[in-house]
Amino acid sequence: MIKTVIDQSFINISLLNSLPNNQDIIGYIDNDIHNKKNNNSLDNSNDNYRKVTNLWQTVQTNKRLDATEEGLHRLSSLTDDLLEQIKKFSEQNRALKSALDEVSKTSCLHLFSSIYIP
């Protein structure tokens, strides 16, 4: 389960890295401003659509990345809690085993088990 979450996180990060960065988006906007001054063609509307789409993808990817980070944080916290419980149960198990060994040494049953009856 942890491996699946980590693999999914790496996939999400690679998707995030494939999206345009802030400088690219600003460059698109600057080019759009210059294109509007020089030419008012259909290419401008396609560029605007692409810019909005890229921005929307970036926002959605950031949301997914934040959710993945939160999930990893919760998972690591849960794992830490489970490890503490396992350690606690192991200590209790050792204490019970030593108490049982102590009782078995002093009990009458131990004496009877050592007597050989043909």
QUIHU-V223925 format. One record per run of one state. SS is the DSSP state (A for helix, B for strand, O for the rest). FROM is the first residue (numbers start at 1). LEN is the number of residues. If there is no record, write none. Layout:
BEGIN
{{SS FROM LEN} {SS FROM LEN}}
END
This chain:
BEGIN
{{O 1 1} {A 2 17} {O 19 3} {A 22 17} {O 39 3} {A 42 65} {O 107 1} {A 108 7} {O 115 4}}
END
